[in-house]
Amino acid sequence: MTSADRMHLADRILLALAGLAGALGVGLSAAAAHIAGATSLATAAQFLLFHAPALLGLALMAGSGRSHPGPARAAGFALALGLALFSGDLSVRALLQAPLFPMAAPSGGMILILGWVLVAAAAFWPARR
């Protein structure tokens, strides 16, 4: 195996986070279906489920050489952090009737927006040769 065949640790972490987001999204969707009035739990699940493929794509783009890995990885980690804060806060509120911490969901939402802006910026950042 050459060094070009090895996956960068950051890309492995993003792939693992994508899998975790997908698994949590499925689990929270199931929980939301059984808890009356759990709309915030369903929202958390939806966010996890539709960001999981984005994390996969960013990890693969960063490792493929088709985009500059720095901005793609930064976008992926921003999305993962934003998801943890936003979906984590909504889930904790739904399940424990307490916030994760003050302003966790809005902070997570802003970080998610930043992550998507970084995705857009990564599209125009020249790949390394």
N, C-alpha and C positions, 0 to 999 in steps of 0.2 A: 504494500500500500504506500503510495507516494504521499507527500505532505499535501498535495493538491486534492487528494481523495479524502482527507480527514475533514470532519465537520468542526468548525470553530465552536468553542464552548458556548459563546453567546447565542449561536444559532440553535444549539441543542437545548439551551434553557428556554428560548422562545418556543421551540417545538413542544417542550414539556408543558410550558404555560398554556399553549394552545390546547393540548390534550386535557389539561386540568380545567380550563374554561369550558370546554365542550362537556366534560363529565359533570361539572357543577351545574351547567346550564340545563342538562337533561334532568339531573336530580331535583333542582329547584322547580323545574316545570312540573314534575310529578308531584312535588309537595304542594305547589300552588293549586293544582287540580283538586287536592283533597282538603284544602283549608279555605273555608268560606271567606270571601272578601280579601283574598291575598293578592290584590292587584299589584302591589309594589314588589311582591315576591316574583310574580310573573314577569314584571318589567325587568327585574334583575336577571332572571333566566334568559329573557330575550337578548339582553345586552351581551351576556356571556356567549350565547349561541351564535350571534352574528358577528362577534369579534374574534371568535376562535379561528375561523378560516382566514381572517386578515392576519392574525399572528403567524399562521402556517405560511401564508404567502410571503410575508416579510422575511421570515427566516430563510425560506428557499431563495428569495431574490437576493438577500445579503450573501448567501453562500454560493450562489451560482456565478457571480461575476457579471451579471447583467445589470446590476445597479451598484452604486458605491455602498459598501457594507455599513459604513458609519451612520449615515442618515437613515438607512433602512432599519438597522438595529435600534437606533435611538427612537424611531417611530414605534417599533414593536414594544420596547420597554415602556414607553410613555403610555401606549394603549393598555398594556398589562397593569401598570400602576393605576391608571384611571379606572379600569375595570374593578380592581381590588377595592378601591375606595368607594366607587359609585355602587356597584352591585353588592359589595360587602355591607355598606351602610343600609341599603334598602332591605337586604336579607335579615340583618340583625334587628332592624326596626320591626319587621314583620314577625319574626320568630320570638324575639325577646322583649319587644315593646320598649326598646332603648336604643339610642343612637350609637354608632360605632365610636364617634367622637364628634364634637360640634363642627359643622361645615364639611363633614367627610364627603357626602354625596355631591354637593356643589363643587368642591375641590376636585373630586374625581371626574365630574363632568367637564370641567375646564381642562384637566389634563388629557381627557379623551379628545377634546377638540384640538388641543395642541398636537396630540399624536397624529390626528388626521391631517393637520397642516404639514407636519413633518413628512407624512406619506407623499403629499403633493410636492414638497420641496425635493424629496428623494428622486422623484421622477425626472427632475432636471439637473440633478447632480451627476456629473460624468463618472462613469464606472472607472475603477482603476484598471490599468493595463499591465 
